[in-house]
Amino acid sequence: MVEEVSPNIYRIEIPLPRSPLKALNAFVLRSRDRFLLVDTGWNKEECLSAMLAGLDELEVDLNRTDIVITHLHADHSGLVGELVRKNTKVYLGEVDASIALFVQERAEERLQDLCRAYLSHGFPEPELRKAMENHPGFRYGLSVSIDFSAVKDGDIIHFGNDSLTCIATPGHSPGHMCLYDPRKKILLSGDHILFDITPNITRWPEMENPLQYYLSSLRKVYGLEVSLVLPGHRSIMKDHRNRISELIAHHEKRLEEALCALEHGEKTAWDVAPHLSWDVTFRSWDLFPPAQKWFALGETIAHLRYLVSRGDSAVREYKGRTLFSRR
């Protein structure tokens, strides 16, 4: 599906088969001389076919196209290698760009570190193996090395007579970037602000307290004058301030659930996760597919770490396990 969402800004809906996300919103910005593509989809045939069909419908010349990746998750970055041409600039936040470089050079080391961390938080090893085998980020990510043009907070991306301001919004990923057009009051929010679903805030080795980063980033963009929000998934909306208030309230509720789960002694994040409210169709934690348990556990860890930083809970390592308790 291709639609014009604002003058010279188009959405291409990229399917994400068998994912709760359903689809990615890729945006094409058109100027007189060049095109700018924001986010891409998985490195998967269904995604590539939809992308190429959309670009063809819009008569986009990839030889005159630059690409912005709002963050390094595979559903946003996976197809970049199929779309770059000789003169393509690929922009990515500087923190995520450094992580992407590390992953490209030392993928196995990164994977082993992730596995050790999730095992320490209680993820059973047999289920962890299944989660890794079915995790879309590992299956459909970048397959080639990309020379990213790293951008930081406040940088300006120019294309034709237009420009976008980069706004660092760490939380969903360590180097997540929103793009803001102050003249048109348009915010391309990536996965920082979503309207029909809540962004996954998970454990990252680069962020000790990812939820704190995320909440601070929400408050950072709250003050922007925005007339249209173009998110990475689902519906396009206008009222970013109301949605930010809803997202903050959502995480406060989840923090309270996590704290209640710690009432009766020490627990791993795996023990806490079933006590949180998850917007899924499965009737119980045991029925969650392993890959969904991976995402849920990461979010649980992020909330428990926030409680530790706030002084509401304590954490210690014991016999290879990370244990949380209520203070």
VENWOTA-V117132 format. One line per field, one symbol per residue. ss: DSSP state (A for helix, B for strand, O for the rest). phi: phi as a letter, one per 30 degrees, with the letter a starting at -180 (. if undefined). burial: 1 if it has 24 or more other C-alpha atoms within 12 Angstrom, else 0. A space follows every 50 residues. Layout:
ss = ???
phi = ???
burial = ???
This chain:
ss = OBBBBBOOBBBBBBBOOOOOOOBBBBBBBBOOOOBBBBOOOOOOAAAAAA AAAAAAAOOOOAAABBBBBOOOOAAAAOOAAAAOOOOOOBBBBAAAAAAA AAAAAOAAAAAAAAAAAAAAOOOOAAAAAAAAAAOAAAAOOOOOOOOOBB BOOOOBBBBOOBBBBBBBOOOOOOOOBBBBBOOOOBBBBBOOOOOOOOOO OOOBOOBOOAAAAAAAAAAAAAOOOOOBBBBOOOOOBOOAAAAAAAAAAA AAAAAAAAAAAOOOOOBOAAAAAOOOOOOOOOOOAAAOOAAAAAAAAAAA AAAAAAAAAAOOBBBBBBOOBBBBBBO
phi = .bbdcaeibbccdcdbeicediaccccccccdcbcbccibjddbeddddd ddddddddhdcddbbcbccdadeddccededdcdbecdcccaedddddde ddddcbddddddddddddddcjddeddddddddcdddddbdecbdcddcd bbejdcccbhccabcdbdbdldbdcebcbbcddchccdchcdbbccbcdd cbdbddbdbdddeddddddddedddbcaccddbiddbccdddddddddde dddddddddddcecjdbdddddeddcdcdbdddbeddddedddedddedd edddddddddidbbbacbhiccccbdd
burial = 01001000111111110000101111111110011111111111001111 11011001011101111111111111111111110001111111111111 10100000000001101111111100110011001111011100011111 11100011100111111111111111111110001111111111101111 11110010111111101110110101011111111111111011001101 10011111111100011111111111110000001000111111111111 111111110000111000001111110
